[in-house]
């Protein structure tokens, strides 16, 4: 039986042995990663190959700049999506082809301190001061028609405006002299007395002077317009295809207010009833006092509406019982109405494209609905000071009793504009870059694994193995790469598979068709390496052929593989982009840099909407050029005969 002293010595020795083993393991890992300083030979230090490679690479300023750029692009496309989310299926026809700018929320100074009205339906907004001065801001230039909504007609500038409204592509203003003036597009009868096919014409008497004090409201929608007089007479005109019930509301009486959704007119009658005509648009609803309402029409029987606002697909109603009701096609939480204090109720409401805002009797402001651009968020300091709230398409403006702007929230603009479907190009470049880079990286890994295995086995074992593998390689290399990839992608389309699986298959296709060059290169290098003495020594020691090939020979050709993978990465990026550009790669609405360029393959887009193709092309070019520069620098640094060495 061991004594206590012997047992203590045994534990001490075991501890020392463990520490010694851990120290040896640490030194081994350190040598593997960082290498070990060589002993001085005749006063000179022997430089390791890795040190020579590093010095030769970093001596080239262009290579260092390309490495920094590529690393920055990787961080950008893989980290930015965590901060900038994207709804793949999001579209907004009211925000299509918006040029890069940050002026969509900037109220001009000349009306900022005495605002009487702000109105916006699409990507530009119109405002009037209490003195009648009119201002337009936002995306005011239409590239295709070369219109600028800031070019306010001289009549309106000289006379001043009483009322004004902005639609999808036109503006109407009532001057102090009683003239109704329009500017912008009128090809669908938005204003003017011309007879237009599939349009309701503007009444002729409105082309003459009207009494300004008799007009209660002017409103514009998607290529439609309307006017409401204080005596209840109302007239509407414009594109019948965009507003389905336009003919029913073209000449009405007992009207209190008209609002336009994207597809219909909704009318608040003087008796407090809500009229939609033959369009059965609004059934389900939710109220601040009652919660979910199964039938709006049944609920409104015996109740009176006192105010009305509309978004694209919803309406908001204020009742005489001080209840707020929202009805329509709910999206992004539009049914989540704000919680009010006891005794608090809304007195004014306004509707944007996909959100609503309102002022209560306590002077507080609330907004609800789509909030991707912060249009429903307000600072605490404005609570209790608000007198009115106005909305643009994706903006909210809060005004005090004197008409001074307290705060504006919502969309300022787009860094890189929007595309033909109203989607933010910058957001799609971020997520599209992630997809393009991922596909390129996975394709390179697949092709490298295949090429390394085939090349190493073929070069080391030779004989019939070499002959067989090289004939297979020649068969694959003889296939026309891009047409064959397009054919396989087209075949995938015929199968009912998810988009994620489809993208994964595209990665495999790209990798499986692009390994032949690397396989031949590795084979050639292995053929030279297998004749060296260290291979003979390994065989003499009884090392298995498989281990010699992949553990001893292959690491000596890793430099060639590294250069090839770098250059292949750039090629895979271009190939994926080419497939997507031709319509055989990743399909819309999932973005990649390639299919974003494909969406810009139009003479009109190229000429007038340059931002839709320029920015994706810049990012794709920067990625491929930087990868090629890095690959060239590595190749020169690994070449013993290079001047860089």
TAGIPE-V98107 format. One record per helix or strand of 2 or more residues. SS is the DSSP state (h for helix, s for strand). FROM is the first residue (numbers start at 1). LEN is the number of residues. If there is no record, write none. Layout:
BEGIN
SS & FROM & LEN
SS & FROM & LEN
END
This chain:
BEGIN
h & 4 & 31
s & 40 & 2
s & 44 & 2
h & 49 & 10
h & 61 & 23
h & 93 & 3
h & 109 & 4
s & 115 & 6
s & 124 & 6
s & 134 & 5
s & 141 & 2
s & 147 & 2
h & 154 & 6
s & 161 & 6
s & 170 & 6
s & 180 & 5
s & 199 & 2
h & 204 & 4
h & 212 & 3
s & 215 & 6
s & 224 & 6
s & 234 & 6
h & 247 & 3
s & 251 & 2
s & 255 & 6
s & 265 & 5
s & 274 & 2
s & 285 & 3
s & 291 & 3
h & 296 & 5
s & 305 & 6
s & 314 & 6
s & 324 & 5
s & 346 & 6
s & 355 & 6
s & 365 & 5
h & 380 & 3
s & 388 & 4
s & 395 & 5
s & 405 & 6
h & 425 & 37
h & 463 & 16
h & 481 & 13
h & 499 & 14
h & 516 & 14
h & 533 & 8
h & 545 & 38
h & 593 & 7
h & 603 & 6
h & 611 & 28
END
